[in-house]
């Protein structure tokens, strides 16, 4: 029979090969498990931590600032909470932590913390926010401006594609929220830009944010901004909603946004103001939201990937962009368009394609 010490050794070996940091304390606050990833994150060795009282190893923390000790006392999990602190080498790190109480036979035996190092992601998100602060002027067509797209850039004559364009043009004349569904690569952002640049908001900013690109806590900071002191290293910085005031925000892959953040987004849509992370002041904003999803809206609604109240708030205008396989009659016209485009760019004189090539295109799934 496998002994308890052997099982612990096996568990420790397993935990040492995963990327997330794992720290387990018993009900008395002594560390019983501490994996390699957590040691690398905090600049410590397992032998320095295991068997030691938590606060003796981390004297800068207390029962109010340590999520492990908070959970041990409250017996309530803390999920996806960001923490910024100095490790033993005095290097500032930022993590996303989930901390949960542990039970055996309904008896509390301790708590476990799972930490993901997002220091580099945080640095990148800060840079993105800094760059997005420069997007305060309208984006025009032309060689001196960032490339933008209009309805004239949407190529296709199939009935389903033309129906989508017709709906988008109608949406451009209103201020309603829009939900666009299309598989990856169908051109959702081109439709969104078409709506923005044909609307009364065209002279104001257009900002796109992929909701799948960042953890929820960082996405919240990007969207709503931060207030100085809300967490270590935080500064007063406007979020995307403030930067896009008067304009349009594209929330790409809205189905990837966490439900808690969806609730905060819903409040902004309903009340017309934002509150920076850690701030107390309500800041009025006038922003049009256009959301996109690469999954069927009914599917994400039925499977709880989007709140019902947010779904109906966004889905005032619904646009379906068909994939190319469902509008094959556009393939020949698109091919002619790209031949002409690259003839001009590359100084070529291709005049068309042979029937065998067209057949291959038409039969490709």
N, C-alpha and C positions, 0 to 999 in steps of 0.2 A: 504493500500500500504506500502511495506517495505521501511523504510527510509534509507538514505545513511549511517547513523551511525550504524544502525542494520546490513546492508550489510558488513560494515567494520569489525564489531565484529564477524560476521560469517566467513569472510575471514581470520581474525586473528586466530580464533580457528582452522580452517582447516590447516593453515600454521604451527601451533604449533605442529602438530602431524606428520609432514613429517621429514625425516632425513636430507635433504639438508638445509643449511642455506640460508635464504632469506632476502635481504636488499633492500628496495626501497626508493629512494629519489625523491623529486619533482624537477621541472626545476630550482628552486632557490637553490638547494643543501640541503634542509631540509629533514630529514628522516620521512617518513610517514608509513612505515611498517618495522618491524624487528622481525623475529620469534624466537622461543625458541632455535632451533638448532643453529642459528647464535650467539645467546647470549652465549650458552654453549661453542661454538667454540672460541669466543673472550673474554670470561670471563666477560660478561656484562649482565645487565637486560634491558628489552625492555623500561622500564620507564626512563632509563638513556640516551636513544638514540632517541626515537620517539619524534618528534617535535623540535629536536636540529639541529643546523647547523652541517653538516657532519664534516668539518674541526675542529670545536670546540671540537668534541668528539674524533676525531682521529688526533691530532696535528702533529703526526710524518709523516703523509701523505701530499701530495700536488697534484696539478693538473697533474703532470707528473707521479707520482707513484700510484695514485688511479685509478683503472680501472673504477669505477663508475663515477668519475669526467671526465675521458678521454672520455667515451662514451657519457656523457651528452653534452660535447663540440663538439665532432666529429660526433655524431649521427650515428656512425658505430659500429656494435656489435664486441665484443672481445670474442671469443669462446675457451673454454678448455685451458685457460692460467694458468700456475702454479704460485703461489705466496707463498713466505715464509716471515713470519713476527712474531713479538713478540705480544702476546695478553696482556691484562691488568695485568695478573699475571706474566708477564715477561717470559712466556713459549713460546718457538719457535714452531710455527705450520706451516704446509704446506697445501695449499688447491689447488684444481682445480676449477677455476671460469669461469663461462660464464656470460657475462654482455651485456645487450641489451637495446636500447632506447625504451621508451614507447610513444605511440601516441594515441590521441583520435581525430577523425575527421581530420586526417592529421596534427594535431597540437601536437608538442612535449610537454609532460607533466612531463617527468622525466626519470629515468632509474632504472632497476632492476638487482641485482647481485644474482646469484645462486652459492653457494659455497659448495664443498664437501670436508670434512676433510680427507686428505690422509697422515697425519703425520705418522701413524703407517705403512702404505704401503711404504712410503718413507724410513723409517728406515729399513724395511725388504728388500727393493730393494738395499739399500746401502750394507746390509749384503750379499745379493746375489752377488753383484758386487765384494765385497771383496773376497768371496769364489771362484768366477769364475776366479779371478786373479791367483789362485793357479793352475788352469788347464793349465799349460804351457808345460807339458810333455805328451808324447803319452800314451794312455790307452791300456794296453795289457791284454790278457787273463792271468789268473793265480791267485793264492791265495793271492799274495801280491799287486794286482792291482784291480782297479775298474772293475766290470764286464762289458764287451762289447760283442757285438753280431756280428756274421758273417753270410754268406749265409748258412752255415751248420746248423745254429739254426732255419732256416725256414723249417717247417715241412708241407708237403702236396704234393700230386701227381696229383691233379686235373688239367686238361688242363689250366684253367684260372689262377690258382695259379702259375703253372710252367711257363706260359707266362710272368707273372709279374716278377718272379725271373730271367728269361732269359733277359728281358729288363733291369732289375737292374744290372745284371752282365755286360751287354753291356755298360751301363752308367758308370760303375766303370772304364772302360778303357778310358773314355773321360774326358774332363774338363767342359763339358756343364752343364748349370743349369738344375735342374730337378724339376718337379712338380708332387707330388704323391697325388692321391685322394683315400681315403678309409674312411669308416664310423669309428666312435670311436670304438676302440678295435680290429681293423683288423691287427694291427702290423706295422703301418707306420714307427715308429722310428726304429724298427728292420731292415726294408728294408734300411733306411737311413744309419744306422751304417754299414750294410753289404756293401753298396756302398763305404762308406768312408774307411773301413778297407781293401777293395780289390783294392783301388786306389793308385796312386803314392803319395797321401797325408797322407797315413796311419800312418806315423811316426810323424805327426803334430797334433795339437789339434782338437778335435771334440767337439763342444759346441752346445747344444740344447736350444732354447728359445721359450716358448709358448707366442704367440703374444696376446692371450686373457687374460693373467694373470695380466697385468698392464695397467693403463691409458696411453694414447698416449704419454704424455709428459715424463713420467717415462720410458716408453719403449724406447723412443728416447735416453735418457741418458744411458740406459743399452746398447743399440746397439752401439752408437757412442762415449760414454764417456762424461766427463764434464771438463770444463776448470775453473780454480780458478777465482771466482768473477762473474761467469755467472749468479748466483743467490745466495741469502744469504745462507751461509753454504757450498757452492760448493767448491770442491777441484779438483786438477788435477788428473783425474782418467781415465785410458783407458777403452774403451767400449769393447763389445764382438768382434767387427770386428778386433780391434787391438790384443786382446788376442788370437784370432783364426788365426792370420796371417800365411799363408802357409797351413792352414787346411780347415775344413768344418764347416759351420754353418747350423744347422737345424732351420728353421723358421716354427714352428708348428702353425697350424690354421692361416695361412697368411690372410685368409678372415676376420679375426677379427681386422686386422691392419687398422688404420685410413687412409684415402686417402691422407692427407697431409704428413704423415710419409712415405706412399708408394712412393710419389714423391721423397723424400730424399733417400730412398732405391734405387730407380731406378737410381739416379745420381751416387750412389756408384758403382752400377753394370756397368754403362756405362763408368765412368771415372777412376775407380780403386783407389779412395782415399776417406777418411772420414775427416770430420771436427767436432771436439768435440763441444758439446753444449756450446755456448758462446766463442768459440775459433776462431782464425783467421788463424791458420796454417792448410794446407792440408797435411794429413798423408797418404802416399801410403800403400795400403793393397792388399794382394793376397789371396782372400778367395773364396772358392766355396760355392754357395748357393744352398741348397736343401729345397724346400718349400713343406708343406703338407696342405691339406684342407680336412675337413670332410663334405664338401658340394660339389656337382657336379660343376666342373670348369665352364662349360657353364652356369650354373645357377648363380653363383656369378658374372660372366662376364656380363650377361644380366641384372642383377639387380644392377649393379654398386657397388658391394662389392670389386671389384678389378679393378684398372686402366687397360685399354686395353694395353697400352705400357708396363706396368710391367708384365701383364699376358703373353704376347708374348715373353718377355725377359726371364721369368722363364720357360715357357712351351716348352723348346727346346726338352727335353725328358719328355714324359708323361707316368706315370705308374698308372694303376688302380689295386687296391688290392681288390679282391672280398670278401664279407662277408661270413661267414661259411655257412649260409643258401643257398648260391649259389654254394657251393662246398661240398655237403653232403657226397660225396664219400670219403672225407678225415676224416670223423668223427671217423670211426673205427680205422684207423691208429693213429690218435691223441690220442684216448683213450688208445690204447696199449702203446704209448709213455709215457703218464702220469702215467699209472699203473707201468711201469718199473721204472720211475723216483722216484715215491714216495715209491715203494717197497724198493729201495736202501736207500732213506733218512730216512724212518721210520722203517726200519728193518722188513718189512712185506713180505708176500708171496702170494699176490693176483695173481691169474693165468689168470683172464679174466673177462668177464661180460656175464650175461645170455642174451638170445635172447629178453626177455621182456624189459630189460634195453636198449639194442641197438635199439629196435623199438621205445622206448620213445625218445631216442636221435634223431633218424632219423625223427620223426614226430614233433619234437618241432620247432616252427616257428622262 
